[in-house]
Amino acid sequence: MKKILITGGAGFIGYHLSKRLAAEGHDLAIADNFFRSRHDNDFAALLANPNVKLIEADLTKPESWDTIGAGYDEVYHLVGINGTKYFYEIPHEVLRIGVSTTMNALEWFRSTNNKPDAKILYTSSNEAYASGFDLGTVPIPTPEQVPLVIADTYNPRWSYGGQKLIGELFFIHYAKAYNFRMSIVRPHNFSGPRAGYEHVIPEIVGRIAAQTEPFPIFGADDTRSFCYIDDAAEAIQRVMESKTTDGGTYHIGTSDETVIEDLIHTIFDLMQWHPKQIETKNSPAGSVKRRLADVSKIKKDTGWEAKTTLREGLQKTIDWYRKNPKPKK
Ligand SMILES: NC(=O)c1ccc[n+]([C@@H]2O[C@H](COP(=O)([O-])OP(=O)(O)OC[C@H]3O[C@@H](n4cnc5c(N)ncnc54)[C@H](O)[C@@H]3O)[C@@H](O)[C@H]2O)c1
């Protein structure tokens, strides 16, 4: 049994990862301030485990880390402001919260860590290199060593990618300076239950449930690769638990490139409702045309590859969102 901390553990990835680790019997602490996540029934069921505890704390404040204690074997540093609308509405907060929580996490870890084998993992993002699409520096599929760039510092969208780039630098150089174990992962379009309501799949499910006519499809010929959250949580755990991955950066995603229009037609089929009229619209400004991670490195070093098919993952996601429709304000 290990002592594990998950920062941002009430959020989408954190919840699924916590469920997985709690089921293995580890002693789990979840630190979150519910900026984005909700204390819903799923989360209450997770907290009903005697080996799981919640620490409500704003991790931007250095003193809040005193409440977290010490002696952890593994720290999953997931906290951050996810959700594209925030990148445009509060880019200064995306930067402040992303950078300060990461600096605090590393300062806390290096000064309190008393186990030589303890490890800390950082969740970066594909957004750390995404503005390179504008510069033509991003091959498809995209390997880990692609340059991390901010094409336009005045475009608020890159506040998120920028703080992830800074976070990666902090992790690499703190680990070298203070000689501790760490890995970086870059999630690529994780999907599944409890992902919030602003992601592409829950938005489409919501519009289908409301039988929206005419039915808008934004960026119909854009592509993405969707990785189901159970597979994703397993991948993150494997990177944490491996010694081969120490000091390395890993893309997590699938090799299946899905055209958005095909994705939406699959959801129509699974929900057994088809609109009479479809209106195709341009993708939102700044949206990247194609995204596909090269996931050969994680497979080589940990043996992990995604198991859930797109259809299986969509079915489970739809079932959850049907039972948990967007709460009315
Ligand atoms: N979901 C994806 O596909 C994806 C893709 C790329 C990167 N990531 C990264 O992975 C991590 C987890 O993503 P997620 O999808 O679970 O996001 P999420 O928003 O669901 O979870 C983040 C959690 O951090 C918490 N938080 C925010 N500010 C805080 C603060 N000051 N103190 C304490 N807690 C705070 C939020 O309340 C939330 O529960 C994030 O760093 C995100 O940037 C996710």
The ligand as an ORCA input file, in Angstrom:
! r2SCAN-3c Opt
* xyz 0 1
  N      -8.784     16.268    -19.979
  C      -7.864     16.301    -20.950
  O      -8.069     15.728    -22.040
  C      -6.560     17.025    -20.738
  C      -5.777     17.293    -21.862
  C      -4.554     17.923    -21.684
  C      -4.108     18.271    -20.408
  N      -4.891     18.024    -19.322
  C      -4.385     18.453    -17.985
  O      -4.600     17.424    -17.020
  C      -4.914     17.985    -15.749
  C      -6.270     17.463    -15.283
  O      -7.238     17.786    -16.276
  P      -8.780     17.567    -16.079
  O      -9.362     17.335    -17.429
  O      -9.005     16.580    -15.021
  O      -9.214     19.034    -15.601
  P     -10.277     19.444    -14.479
  O     -10.528     20.911    -14.646
  O     -11.426     18.522    -14.502
  O      -9.448     19.188    -13.116
  C      -8.561     20.135    -12.572
  C      -8.890     20.273    -11.105
  O      -8.039     21.287    -10.524
  C      -8.820     21.974     -9.545
  N      -8.238     23.294     -9.246
  C      -8.164     24.381    -10.045
  N      -7.553     25.398     -9.415
  C      -7.210     24.944     -8.179
  C      -6.535     25.518     -7.061
  N      -6.086     26.781     -7.069
  N      -6.353     24.752     -5.958
  C      -6.808     23.477     -5.909
  N      -7.446     22.869     -6.933
  C      -7.657     23.596     -8.063
  C     -10.187     22.094    -10.199
  O     -11.207     22.364     -9.269
  C     -10.333     20.717    -10.855
  O     -10.979     19.801    -10.002
  C      -4.920     19.511    -15.936
  O      -3.675     20.044    -15.532
  C      -5.119     19.670    -17.433
  O      -4.557     20.883    -17.886
  C      -6.110     17.422    -19.460
*
